[in-house]
């Protein structure tokens, strides 16, 4: 089952995520040290600044690096760390061009095993184990990409009825629940660290 995405909580930005898998992959890459909605809004603003209605891995991979940094840094900046994130997005796009001929859907289109999907995602530049698990869960829960064992490959993020990550955000209410979960986890980690000191 594919559901209409509501990750940016912005109609135009979410519409791009819905129709452009590269935008979704880039949004997930950017989802660190900024609010989730900002990370998933950024791909649509990147497309607008490039004068496009979608994102193209070849174009971004071959783009002048300094010019791309400027695009990221122009207010409203696409990320809190525009220089490093422009570089990460460019590196990700270069890998997609090199390994998947520029077609991001090839990463998951013919995958039959969840662990293979996870392995492909975790091998992407900028995607660590947690990000790869969350994106596996997002594909399964909201994009209809459900190879055998995808929930197991996604770890705790693949469980139904939890509000742990972007994979569980479908509206403002679920976003609030995910945010509350993350804050509680952060507080618990802080408390545990203080206990060790």
Buried (B, 14 or more C-beta within 10 A) or exposed (E): EEEEBBBBBBEEBBBBBBEBBBBBBBBBBBBBEBEBBBBBBBBBBBBBBBEEEBBBBEEBBEBEEEEBBBBBBEEEBBBBBBBEBBBBBBBBBBBBBEEBEBEBEBBBEEBEEBBBBBEBBBEBBBBEEEBBBBBBBBBBBBBEBBBBBBBEBBBEBBBEEBBBBBBBBBEEEEBEBBBEBBEEEEEEEEEEEEEEE
